[in-house]
Amino acid sequence: MDGLQATVQTISRWNPLVLVPVPVLVLVLVLVLVLVLVLVLVLVLVLVLVLVLVLVLVLVLVLVLVLVLVLVLVLVLVLVLVLVLVLVLVLVLVLVLVLVLVLVLVLVLVLVLVLVLVLVLVLVLVLVLVLVLVLVLVLVLVLVLD
């Protein structure tokens, strides 16, 4: 029995975790995991809010561009009554505005896709972190139980 006690004292000098009860270690590791999960949820909520803000910005931009197009079309109808040449110029302007609208929408869609990819990447990184923490927990428990 004295040899076993001396071995435990020697190990406890090398590894102070031997003297900490297993439930305390489990509680500490569970608290760390809960903290990581809360941080993940906060990060996901922030990213979702950013995506919602980007989508609202896109909708406002589309509405403004639609209003501009409607005003341009009304102007085209008035100018048709005035001159055919002015009509041709306004149609060119409308085509340019439509091209700009399409380019802006494509850029916004690319931005949204990039944000979604960043969100997925962050979630994957967080899952990897959680898996590493679980592996560390298992390793600590195995070392403590041995």
DSSP file (Angstrom, degrees, kcal/mol; ACC not computed):
  #  RESIDUE AA STRUCTURE BP1 BP2  ACC     N-H-->O    O-->H-N    N-H-->O    O-->H-N    TCO  KAPPA ALPHA  PHI   PSI    X-CA   Y-CA   Z-CA
    1    1 A M     >        0   0    0      0, 0.0     4,-2.2     0, 0.0     5,-0.2   0.000 360.0 360.0 360.0 -34.3    0.0    0.0    0.0
    2    2 A D  H  >  +     0   0    0      1,-0.2     4,-2.4     2,-0.2     5,-0.2   0.881 360.0  52.0 -67.5 -36.9    2.9    2.3    0.7
    3    3 A G  H  > S+     0   0    0      2,-0.2     4,-2.3     1,-0.2    -1,-0.2   0.907 110.1  48.5 -64.1 -41.3    4.4    1.8   -2.8
    4    4 A L  H  > S+     0   0    0      2,-0.2     4,-2.4     1,-0.2    -2,-0.2   0.907 112.1  49.0 -64.1 -42.0    1.0    2.7   -4.3
    5    5 A Q  H  X S+     0   0    0     -4,-2.2     4,-2.3     2,-0.2    -2,-0.2   0.897 111.2  49.6 -66.2 -39.4    0.7    5.8   -2.2
    6    6 A A  H  X S+     0   0    0     -4,-2.4     4,-2.4     2,-0.2    -1,-0.2   0.892 110.3  51.1 -65.3 -39.3    4.3    6.9   -3.1
    7    7 A T  H  X S+     0   0    0     -4,-2.3     4,-2.9     2,-0.2     5,-0.2   0.927 110.3  48.7 -63.1 -44.3    3.4    6.3   -6.8
    8    8 A V  H  X S+     0   0    0     -4,-2.4     4,-2.5     1,-0.2    -2,-0.2   0.903 112.2  48.8 -62.7 -40.6    0.3    8.5   -6.5
    9    9 A Q  H  X S+     0   0    0     -4,-2.3     4,-1.3     2,-0.2    -1,-0.2   0.896 112.0  48.9 -66.7 -38.7    2.3   11.2   -4.7
   10   10 A T  H  X S+     0   0    0     -4,-2.4     4,-1.4     2,-0.2     3,-0.3   0.937 113.7  45.9 -64.6 -45.8    5.0   11.1   -7.4
   11   11 A I  H  X S+     0   0    0     -4,-2.9     4,-3.5     1,-0.2    -2,-0.2   0.890 108.5  56.7 -64.1 -38.1    2.4   11.3  -10.2
   12   12 A S  H  < S+     0   0    0     -4,-2.5    -1,-0.2     1,-0.2    -2,-0.2   0.791 103.1  55.0 -67.4 -25.6    0.6   14.1   -8.4
   13   13 A R  H  < S+     0   0    0     -4,-1.3    -1,-0.2    -3,-0.3    -2,-0.2   0.875 116.2  37.7 -71.1 -35.5    3.8   16.1   -8.4
   14   14 A W  H  < S+     0   0    0     -4,-1.4    -2,-0.2     1,-0.3    -3,-0.1   0.891 130.2  28.4 -79.1 -41.1    4.0   15.7  -12.2
   15   15 A N    ><  -     0   0    0     -4,-3.5     3,-1.8    -5,-0.1     4,-0.3  -0.897  61.3-170.7-127.6 100.4    0.3   16.0  -12.9
   16   16 A P  G >  S+     0   0    0      0, 0.0     3,-1.0     0, 0.0     4,-0.4   0.676  80.5  77.0 -65.8 -14.4   -1.7   18.1  -10.5
   17   17 A L  G >  S+     0   0    0      1,-0.2     3,-0.6     2,-0.2     8,-0.1   0.689  77.9  74.0 -69.3 -15.5   -4.9   16.9  -12.2
   18   18 A V  G <  S+     0   0    0     -3,-1.8    -1,-0.2     1,-0.2    -6,-0.1   0.860  95.9  49.2 -64.9 -33.1   -4.6   13.6  -10.3
   19   19 A L  G <  S+     0   0    0     -3,-1.0    -1,-0.2    -4,-0.3    -2,-0.2   0.651  93.4  89.5 -81.0 -14.4   -5.6   15.3   -7.1
   20   20 A V  S <  S-     0   0    0     -3,-0.6     5,-0.0    -4,-0.4     0, 0.0  -0.698  87.0-114.9 -83.9 130.5   -8.7   17.0   -8.7
   21   21 A P     >  -     0   0    0      0, 0.0     4,-1.7     0, 0.0     3,-0.4  -0.290  20.3-119.3 -63.3 150.0  -11.8   14.8   -8.5
   22   22 A V  H  > S+     0   0    0      1,-0.2     4,-2.8     2,-0.2     5,-0.2   0.881 111.1  57.5 -60.0 -41.7  -13.2   13.5  -11.8
   23   23 A P  H  > S+     0   0    0      0, 0.0     4,-2.6     0, 0.0    -1,-0.2   0.874 105.7  51.5 -60.0 -33.6  -16.6   15.2  -11.4
   24   24 A V  H  > S+     0   0    0     -3,-0.4     4,-2.7     2,-0.2    -2,-0.2   0.922 110.8  47.8 -67.1 -42.4  -14.8   18.6  -11.1
   25   25 A L  H  X S+     0   0    0     -4,-1.7     4,-2.8     2,-0.2     5,-0.2   0.929 112.8  48.3 -61.9 -44.0  -12.9   17.9  -14.3
   26   26 A V  H  X S+     0   0    0     -4,-2.8     4,-2.7     2,-0.2    -2,-0.2   0.914 111.8  50.1 -62.7 -42.1  -16.1   16.9  -16.1
   27   27 A L  H  X S+     0   0    0     -4,-2.6     4,-2.5    -5,-0.2    -2,-0.2   0.917 111.8  47.8 -62.6 -43.4  -17.9   20.0  -14.8
   28   28 A V  H  X S+     0   0    0     -4,-2.7     4,-2.2     2,-0.2    -2,-0.2   0.929 114.0  46.6 -63.8 -44.4  -15.0   22.2  -15.9
   29   29 A L  H  X S+     0   0    0     -4,-2.8     4,-2.5     2,-0.2    -2,-0.2   0.885 112.2  50.3 -66.8 -37.3  -15.0   20.6  -19.4
   30   30 A V  H  X S+     0   0    0     -4,-2.7     4,-2.7    -5,-0.2    -1,-0.2   0.910 110.2  50.6 -65.4 -40.9  -18.8   20.8  -19.7
   31   31 A L  H  X S+     0   0    0     -4,-2.5     4,-2.4     2,-0.2    -2,-0.2   0.898 110.5  49.5 -63.2 -39.4  -18.6   24.5  -18.8
   32   32 A V  H  X S+     0   0    0     -4,-2.2     4,-2.4     2,-0.2    -2,-0.2   0.925 111.9  48.3 -64.3 -43.4  -15.9   25.0  -21.4
   33   33 A L  H  X S+     0   0    0     -4,-2.5     4,-2.6     2,-0.2    -2,-0.2   0.902 111.5  49.8 -63.6 -40.5  -18.1   23.2  -24.0
   34   34 A V  H  X S+     0   0    0     -4,-2.7     4,-2.5     2,-0.2    -1,-0.2   0.914 110.5  50.5 -64.3 -41.5  -21.1   25.2  -23.0
   35   35 A L  H  X S+     0   0    0     -4,-2.4     4,-2.4     2,-0.2    -2,-0.2   0.916 111.0  48.6 -61.5 -43.0  -19.1   28.4  -23.4
   36   36 A V  H  X S+     0   0    0     -4,-2.4     4,-2.4     2,-0.2    -2,-0.2   0.916 111.7  49.5 -63.3 -42.6  -17.9   27.4  -26.8
   37   37 A L  H  X S+     0   0    0     -4,-2.6     4,-2.5     2,-0.2    -2,-0.2   0.894 110.4  50.4 -65.2 -38.2  -21.4   26.5  -27.9
   38   38 A V  H  X S+     0   0    0     -4,-2.5     4,-2.5     2,-0.2    -1,-0.2   0.913 110.8  49.6 -64.2 -41.8  -22.7   29.9  -26.6
   39   39 A L  H  X S+     0   0    0     -4,-2.4     4,-2.5     2,-0.2    -2,-0.2   0.897 110.3  50.8 -63.5 -38.8  -20.0   31.6  -28.6
   40   40 A V  H  X S+     0   0    0     -4,-2.4     4,-2.8     2,-0.2    -2,-0.2   0.928 110.4  49.1 -62.8 -44.6  -20.9   29.6  -31.7
   41   41 A L  H  X S+     0   0    0     -4,-2.5     4,-2.7     2,-0.2    -2,-0.2   0.909 111.4  49.0 -63.0 -41.1  -24.5   30.6  -31.3
   42   42 A V  H  X S+     0   0    0     -4,-2.5     4,-2.5     2,-0.2    -1,-0.2   0.918 112.2  49.0 -63.6 -42.5  -23.6   34.3  -30.9
   43   43 A L  H  X S+     0   0    0     -4,-2.5     4,-2.4     2,-0.2    -2,-0.2   0.914 111.7  48.5 -63.5 -42.7  -21.4   34.1  -34.0
   44   44 A V  H  X S+     0   0    0     -4,-2.8     4,-2.6     2,-0.2    -2,-0.2   0.918 111.3  50.5 -63.6 -42.7  -24.2   32.4  -36.0
   45   45 A L  H  X S+     0   0    0     -4,-2.7     4,-2.5     2,-0.2    -2,-0.2   0.907 110.6  49.3 -62.5 -40.8  -26.7   35.1  -34.8
   46   46 A V  H  X S+     0   0    0     -4,-2.5     4,-2.3     2,-0.2    -2,-0.2   0.923 112.4  47.6 -64.1 -43.1  -24.3   37.9  -35.8
   47   47 A L  H  X S+     0   0    0     -4,-2.4     4,-2.4     2,-0.2    -2,-0.2   0.888 111.6  50.4 -66.1 -37.8  -23.7   36.3  -39.2
   48   48 A V  H  X S+     0   0    0     -4,-2.6     4,-2.6     2,-0.2    -2,-0.2   0.912 110.1  50.5 -65.5 -41.0  -27.5   35.8  -39.7
   49   49 A L  H  X S+     0   0    0     -4,-2.5     4,-2.6     2,-0.2    -2,-0.2   0.904 109.9  50.2 -62.5 -40.1  -28.0   39.4  -38.8
   50   50 A V  H  X S+     0   0    0     -4,-2.3     4,-2.4     2,-0.2    -2,-0.2   0.920 111.2  48.7 -63.2 -42.7  -25.4   40.5  -41.3
   51   51 A L  H  X S+     0   0    0     -4,-2.4     4,-2.5     2,-0.2    -2,-0.2   0.906 111.4  49.6 -63.4 -40.9  -27.1   38.4  -44.0
   52   52 A V  H  X S+     0   0    0     -4,-2.6     4,-2.6     2,-0.2    -2,-0.2   0.915 110.9  49.8 -64.5 -42.1  -30.5   39.9  -43.2
   53   53 A L  H  X S+     0   0    0     -4,-2.6     4,-2.5     2,-0.2    -2,-0.2   0.900 111.0  49.5 -63.3 -39.6  -29.0   43.4  -43.4
   54   54 A V  H  X S+     0   0    0     -4,-2.4     4,-2.4     2,-0.2    -2,-0.2   0.917 111.4  48.9 -65.0 -41.8  -27.5   42.6  -46.7
   55   55 A L  H  X S+     0   0    0     -4,-2.5     4,-2.5     2,-0.2    -2,-0.2   0.893 111.1  49.7 -65.7 -38.5  -30.8   41.2  -48.0
   56   56 A V  H  X S+     0   0    0     -4,-2.6     4,-2.6     2,-0.2     5,-0.2   0.914 110.6  50.6 -64.3 -41.8  -32.6   44.3  -46.8
   57   57 A L  H  X S+     0   0    0     -4,-2.5     4,-2.5     1,-0.2    -2,-0.2   0.907 110.1  50.0 -61.0 -41.5  -30.0   46.5  -48.5
   58   58 A V  H  X S+     0   0    0     -4,-2.4     4,-2.7     2,-0.2    -2,-0.2   0.923 110.8  49.2 -62.9 -44.0  -30.5   44.5  -51.7
   59   59 A L  H  X S+     0   0    0     -4,-2.5     4,-2.6     2,-0.2    -2,-0.2   0.916 112.0  47.9 -63.1 -42.6  -34.3   44.9  -51.5
   60   60 A V  H  X S+     0   0    0     -4,-2.6     4,-2.6     2,-0.2    -1,-0.2   0.919 112.6  49.4 -63.4 -42.6  -34.0   48.6  -50.9
   61   61 A L  H  X S+     0   0    0     -4,-2.5     4,-2.6    -5,-0.2    -2,-0.2   0.913 111.5  48.6 -63.0 -42.2  -31.6   48.9  -53.8
   62   62 A V  H  X S+     0   0    0     -4,-2.7     4,-2.6     2,-0.2    -2,-0.2   0.916 111.4  50.2 -64.2 -42.5  -33.9   46.9  -56.1
   63   63 A L  H  X S+     0   0    0     -4,-2.6     4,-2.6     2,-0.2    -2,-0.2   0.919 111.7  47.8 -62.6 -42.8  -36.9   49.1  -55.1
   64   64 A V  H  X S+     0   0    0     -4,-2.6     4,-2.5     1,-0.2    -2,-0.2   0.923 113.2  47.9 -63.7 -43.0  -35.0   52.2  -55.8
   65   65 A L  H  X S+     0   0    0     -4,-2.6     4,-2.5     2,-0.2    -2,-0.2   0.878 111.0  51.1 -67.0 -35.8  -33.8   50.9  -59.1
   66   66 A V  H  X S+     0   0    0     -4,-2.6     4,-2.7     2,-0.2    -2,-0.2   0.918 110.4  49.3 -65.7 -42.0  -37.4   49.8  -60.0
   67   67 A L  H  X S+     0   0    0     -4,-2.6     4,-2.6     2,-0.2    -2,-0.2   0.911 111.2  49.6 -62.3 -41.1  -38.7   53.3  -59.1
   68   68 A V  H  X S+     0   0    0     -4,-2.5     4,-2.5     2,-0.2    -2,-0.2   0.916 111.5  49.1 -62.8 -41.8  -35.9   54.8  -61.3
   69   69 A L  H  X S+     0   0    0     -4,-2.5     4,-2.5     2,-0.2    -2,-0.2   0.898 110.6  50.3 -65.2 -39.2  -36.9   52.5  -64.1
   70   70 A V  H  X S+     0   0    0     -4,-2.7     4,-2.4     2,-0.2    -2,-0.2   0.929 111.8  47.7 -64.0 -43.9  -40.6   53.4  -63.7
   71   71 A L  H  X S+     0   0    0     -4,-2.6     4,-2.5     1,-0.2    -2,-0.2   0.904 112.0  49.9 -62.7 -40.1  -39.7   57.1  -63.8
   72   72 A V  H  X S+     0   0    0     -4,-2.5     4,-2.3     2,-0.2    -2,-0.2   0.900 110.0  50.6 -65.6 -39.0  -37.6   56.5  -66.9
   73   73 A L  H  X S+     0   0    0     -4,-2.5     4,-2.3     2,-0.2    -2,-0.2   0.893 110.3  49.4 -66.4 -38.6  -40.4   54.6  -68.6
   74   74 A V  H  X S+     0   0    0     -4,-2.4     4,-2.1     2,-0.2    -2,-0.2   0.923 111.1  50.1 -63.5 -43.0  -42.9   57.5  -67.8
   75   75 A L  H  X S+     0   0    0     -4,-2.5     4,-2.6     1,-0.2    -2,-0.2   0.891 108.5  53.0 -60.9 -38.5  -40.3   59.9  -69.2
   76   76 A V  H  X S+     0   0    0     -4,-2.3     4,-1.9     1,-0.2    -2,-0.2   0.916 107.3  51.3 -63.1 -42.8  -40.0   57.7  -72.3
   77   77 A L  H  X S+     0   0    0     -4,-2.3     4,-1.0     1,-0.2    -1,-0.2   0.897 112.2  46.4 -62.9 -39.2  -43.8   57.7  -72.8
   78   78 A V  H  X S+     0   0    0     -4,-2.1     4,-0.7     1,-0.2     3,-0.4   0.914 112.8  49.5 -67.5 -41.9  -43.8   61.5  -72.6
   79   79 A L  H  X S+     0   0    0     -4,-2.6     4,-2.5     1,-0.2     8,-0.3   0.758  99.1  66.0 -72.9 -22.6  -40.9   61.9  -74.9
   80   80 A V  H  < S+     0   0    0     -4,-1.9    -1,-0.2     1,-0.2    -2,-0.2   0.895 101.5  50.7 -62.1 -37.6  -42.5   59.5  -77.5
   81   81 A L  H  < S+     0   0    0     -4,-1.0    -1,-0.2    -3,-0.4    -2,-0.2   0.771 116.3  42.3 -69.4 -24.7  -45.1   62.2  -78.0
   82   82 A V  H  < S-     0   0    0     -4,-0.7     2,-0.3     1,-0.3    -2,-0.2   0.957 125.9 -12.3 -87.3 -62.9  -42.4   64.8  -78.5
   83   83 A L     X  -     0   0    0     -4,-2.5     4,-1.3     1,-0.1    -1,-0.3  -0.999  41.3-142.9-146.5 144.8  -39.7   63.3  -80.7
   84   84 A V  H  > S+     0   0    0     -2,-0.3     4,-2.0     2,-0.2     5,-0.1   0.836 105.5  56.4 -72.8 -34.7  -38.7   59.9  -82.0
   85   85 A L  H  > S+     0   0    0      1,-0.2     4,-2.0     2,-0.2    -1,-0.2   0.910 105.6  49.7 -65.0 -42.0  -35.1   60.8  -81.6
   86   86 A V  H  > S+     0   0    0      1,-0.2     4,-2.5     2,-0.2    -1,-0.2   0.875 107.5  56.8 -64.5 -36.2  -35.5   61.5  -78.0
   87   87 A L  H  X S+     0   0    0     -4,-1.3     4,-2.5    -8,-0.3    -2,-0.2   0.919 105.4  50.0 -60.1 -43.7  -37.3   58.2  -77.6
   88   88 A V  H  X S+     0   0    0     -4,-2.0     4,-2.0     1,-0.2    -1,-0.2   0.921 111.1  49.2 -62.5 -43.3  -34.3   56.4  -79.0
   89   89 A L  H  X S+     0   0    0     -4,-2.0     4,-2.0     1,-0.2    -1,-0.2   0.899 111.5  48.9 -63.2 -40.8  -31.9   58.1  -76.6
   90   90 A V  H  X S+     0   0    0     -4,-2.5     4,-2.8     2,-0.2    -1,-0.2   0.883 108.2  54.0 -68.8 -37.4  -34.2   57.3  -73.6
   91   91 A L  H  X S+     0   0    0     -4,-2.5     4,-2.6     2,-0.2    -1,-0.2   0.901 107.6  50.8 -62.7 -39.0  -34.4   53.7  -74.7
   92   92 A V  H  X S+     0   0    0     -4,-2.0     4,-2.3     2,-0.2    -1,-0.2   0.916 110.4  50.1 -62.3 -41.5  -30.6   53.6  -74.7
   93   93 A L  H  X S+     0   0    0     -4,-2.0     4,-2.5     2,-0.2    -2,-0.2   0.906 109.9  50.3 -62.2 -41.9  -30.6   55.1  -71.2
   94   94 A V  H  X S+     0   0    0     -4,-2.8     4,-2.7     2,-0.2    -2,-0.2   0.914 109.7  50.6 -63.6 -42.2  -33.1   52.4  -70.1
   95   95 A L  H  X S+     0   0    0     -4,-2.6     4,-2.5     2,-0.2    -1,-0.2   0.909 110.4  49.4 -62.0 -41.0  -31.0   49.7  -71.5
   96   96 A V  H  X S+     0   0    0     -4,-2.3     4,-2.5     2,-0.2    -2,-0.2   0.918 111.4  49.4 -63.7 -42.2  -28.0   51.1  -69.7
   97   97 A L  H  X S+     0   0    0     -4,-2.5     4,-2.7     2,-0.2    -2,-0.2   0.896 110.6  50.1 -63.9 -39.8  -30.0   51.2  -66.4
   98   98 A V  H  X S+     0   0    0     -4,-2.7     4,-2.7     2,-0.2    -2,-0.2   0.917 110.7  49.6 -64.9 -41.9  -31.1   47.7  -66.9
   99   99 A L  H  X S+     0   0    0     -4,-2.5     4,-2.5     2,-0.2    -2,-0.2   0.911 111.7  48.6 -62.5 -41.2  -27.6   46.5  -67.5
  100  100 A V  H  X S+     0   0    0     -4,-2.5     4,-2.8     2,-0.2    -2,-0.2   0.915 111.0  51.1 -64.0 -42.0  -26.5   48.4  -64.3
  101  101 A L  H  X S+     0   0    0     -4,-2.7     4,-2.7     2,-0.2    -2,-0.2   0.927 111.0  47.8 -60.5 -45.1  -29.3   46.8  -62.4
  102  102 A V  H  X S+     0   0    0     -4,-2.7     4,-2.5     2,-0.2    -2,-0.2   0.918 112.7  48.8 -63.1 -42.9  -28.3   43.3  -63.6
  103  103 A L  H  X S+     0   0    0     -4,-2.5     4,-2.5     2,-0.2    -2,-0.2   0.911 112.2  48.5 -63.5 -41.7  -24.7   44.0  -62.7
  104  104 A V  H  X S+     0   0    0     -4,-2.8     4,-2.5     2,-0.2    -2,-0.2   0.918 112.0  49.1 -65.1 -42.7  -25.6   45.3  -59.2
  105  105 A L  H  X S+     0   0    0     -4,-2.7     4,-2.6     2,-0.2    -2,-0.2   0.900 111.2  49.7 -64.3 -40.0  -27.9   42.3  -58.6
  106  106 A V  H  X S+     0   0    0     -4,-2.5     4,-2.4     2,-0.2    -1,-0.2   0.924 111.8  48.7 -63.7 -43.3  -25.1   39.9  -59.7
  107  107 A L  H  X S+     0   0    0     -4,-2.5     4,-2.2     2,-0.2    -2,-0.2   0.899 112.0  48.8 -63.5 -39.9  -22.6   41.6  -57.4
  108  108 A V  H  X S+     0   0    0     -4,-2.5     4,-2.6     2,-0.2    -2,-0.2   0.908 110.7  50.3 -67.1 -41.3  -25.1   41.5  -54.5
  109  109 A L  H  X S+     0   0    0     -4,-2.6     4,-2.5     2,-0.2    -2,-0.2   0.898 110.2  50.2 -63.3 -39.3  -25.8   37.8  -55.1
  110  110 A V  H  X S+     0   0    0     -4,-2.4     4,-2.5     2,-0.2    -1,-0.2   0.910 110.5  50.5 -63.5 -41.3  -22.0   37.1  -55.2
  111  111 A L  H  X S+     0   0    0     -4,-2.2     4,-2.4     2,-0.2    -2,-0.2   0.915 110.9  48.3 -62.1 -43.2  -21.7   39.0  -51.9
  112  112 A V  H  X S+     0   0    0     -4,-2.6     4,-2.4     2,-0.2    -2,-0.2   0.910 111.5  50.1 -64.7 -41.4  -24.5   36.9  -50.3
  113  113 A L  H  X S+     0   0    0     -4,-2.5     4,-2.5     2,-0.2    -2,-0.2   0.902 110.4  50.0 -63.4 -40.2  -22.9   33.7  -51.6
  114  114 A V  H  X S+     0   0    0     -4,-2.5     4,-2.5     2,-0.2    -2,-0.2   0.914 110.7  49.8 -63.9 -41.9  -19.5   34.8  -50.1
  115  115 A L  H  X S+     0   0    0     -4,-2.4     4,-2.4     2,-0.2    -2,-0.2   0.900 111.1  49.2 -63.7 -39.8  -21.2   35.5  -46.8
  116  116 A V  H  X S+     0   0    0     -4,-2.4     4,-2.6     2,-0.2    -2,-0.2   0.915 111.1  49.8 -65.5 -41.5  -22.9   32.2  -46.8
  117  117 A L  H  X S+     0   0    0     -4,-2.5     4,-2.6     2,-0.2    -2,-0.2   0.898 110.7  49.7 -63.4 -39.5  -19.6   30.4  -47.6
  118  118 A V  H  X S+     0   0    0     -4,-2.5     4,-2.7     2,-0.2    -2,-0.2   0.912 110.3  51.1 -63.5 -41.6  -17.9   32.4  -44.8
  119  119 A L  H  X S+     0   0    0     -4,-2.4     4,-2.5     2,-0.2    -2,-0.2   0.928 111.7  46.7 -60.7 -45.1  -20.7   31.3  -42.4
  120  120 A V  H  X S+     0   0    0     -4,-2.6     4,-2.5     2,-0.2    -2,-0.2   0.913 112.4  50.4 -64.0 -42.2  -20.3   27.6  -43.5
  121  121 A L  H  X S+     0   0    0     -4,-2.6     4,-2.5     2,-0.2    -2,-0.2   0.916 111.3  48.0 -62.1 -43.3  -16.5   27.9  -43.0
  122  122 A V  H  X S+     0   0    0     -4,-2.7     4,-2.5     2,-0.2    -2,-0.2   0.913 111.7  50.1 -64.0 -42.4  -16.9   29.4  -39.6
  123  123 A L  H  X S+     0   0    0     -4,-2.5     4,-2.5     2,-0.2    -2,-0.2   0.905 111.0  49.1 -63.6 -40.3  -19.4   26.7  -38.6
  124  124 A V  H  X S+     0   0    0     -4,-2.5     4,-2.4     2,-0.2    -2,-0.2   0.919 111.7  49.2 -64.1 -42.9  -17.0   24.0  -39.8
  125  125 A L  H  X S+     0   0    0     -4,-2.5     4,-2.3     1,-0.2    -2,-0.2   0.897 111.7  48.7 -63.6 -39.2  -14.2   25.5  -37.9
  126  126 A V  H  X S+     0   0    0     -4,-2.5     4,-2.7     2,-0.2    -2,-0.2   0.907 110.3  51.0 -67.3 -41.0  -16.3   25.7  -34.8
  127  127 A L  H  X S+     0   0    0     -4,-2.5     4,-2.6     2,-0.2    -2,-0.2   0.901 109.9  50.1 -63.0 -39.4  -17.4   22.1  -35.2
  128  128 A V  H  X S+     0   0    0     -4,-2.4     4,-2.6     2,-0.2    -1,-0.2   0.911 110.5  50.5 -63.5 -41.4  -13.7   21.1  -35.5
  129  129 A L  H  X S+     0   0    0     -4,-2.3     4,-2.5     2,-0.2    -2,-0.2   0.915 110.8  48.4 -62.1 -42.8  -12.9   23.0  -32.4
  130  130 A V  H  X S+     0   0    0     -4,-2.7     4,-2.6     2,-0.2    -2,-0.2   0.914 111.3  50.3 -64.3 -42.1  -15.8   21.3  -30.5
  131  131 A L  H  X S+     0   0    0     -4,-2.6     4,-2.6     2,-0.2    -2,-0.2   0.905 110.6  49.5 -62.4 -40.6  -14.5   17.9  -31.8
  132  132 A V  H  X S+     0   0    0     -4,-2.6     4,-2.6     2,-0.2    -2,-0.2   0.919 110.9  49.8 -64.0 -42.2  -11.0   18.7  -30.6
  133  133 A L  H  X S+     0   0    0     -4,-2.5     4,-2.6     2,-0.2    -2,-0.2   0.903 111.1  49.2 -62.9 -39.7  -12.4   19.8  -27.2
  134  134 A V  H  X S+     0   0    0     -4,-2.6     4,-2.7     2,-0.2    -2,-0.2   0.914 111.1  49.6 -65.3 -41.4  -14.3   16.5  -27.0
  135  135 A L  H  X S+     0   0    0     -4,-2.6     4,-2.7     2,-0.2    -2,-0.2   0.904 111.2  49.2 -63.5 -40.2  -11.2   14.6  -27.9
  136  136 A V  H  X S+     0   0    0     -4,-2.6     4,-2.9     2,-0.2     5,-0.2   0.908 110.7  51.4 -63.6 -40.8   -9.2   16.4  -25.2
  137  137 A L  H  X S+     0   0    0     -4,-2.6     4,-2.8     2,-0.2    -2,-0.2   0.934 111.8  45.9 -60.3 -46.5  -12.0   15.7  -22.8
  138  138 A V  H  X S+     0   0    0     -4,-2.7     4,-2.7     2,-0.2    -2,-0.2   0.915 113.4  49.7 -63.5 -42.7  -11.9   12.0  -23.6
  139  139 A L  H  X S+     0   0    0     -4,-2.7     4,-2.6     2,-0.2    -2,-0.2   0.920 112.4  47.0 -62.7 -44.1   -8.1   12.0  -23.4
  140  140 A V  H  X S+     0   0    0     -4,-2.9     4,-2.9     2,-0.2     5,-0.2   0.923 113.2  49.0 -63.7 -43.5   -8.1   13.7  -20.0
  141  141 A L  H  X S+     0   0    0     -4,-2.8     4,-2.9    -5,-0.2    -2,-0.2   0.904 112.1  48.4 -63.7 -40.1  -10.8   11.3  -18.8
  142  142 A V  H  X S+     0   0    0     -4,-2.7     4,-1.6     2,-0.2    -2,-0.2   0.920 114.3  46.1 -65.0 -42.8   -8.8    8.3  -20.0
  143  143 A L  H  < S+     0   0    0     -4,-2.6    -2,-0.2    -5,-0.2    -1,-0.2   0.894 116.0  45.6 -66.8 -38.6   -5.6    9.6  -18.4
  144  144 A V  H  < S+     0   0    0     -4,-2.9    -2,-0.2     1,-0.2    -1,-0.2   0.910 113.3  48.6 -71.3 -41.2   -7.4   10.4  -15.1
  145  145 A L  H  <        0   0    0     -4,-2.9    -1,-0.2     1,-0.3    -2,-0.2   0.765 360.0 360.0 -72.8 -23.6   -9.3    7.1  -15.0
  146  146 A D     <        0   0    0     -4,-1.6    -1,-0.3    -5,-0.2    -2,-0.2   0.504 360.0 360.0 -74.2 360.0   -6.1    5.2  -15.7
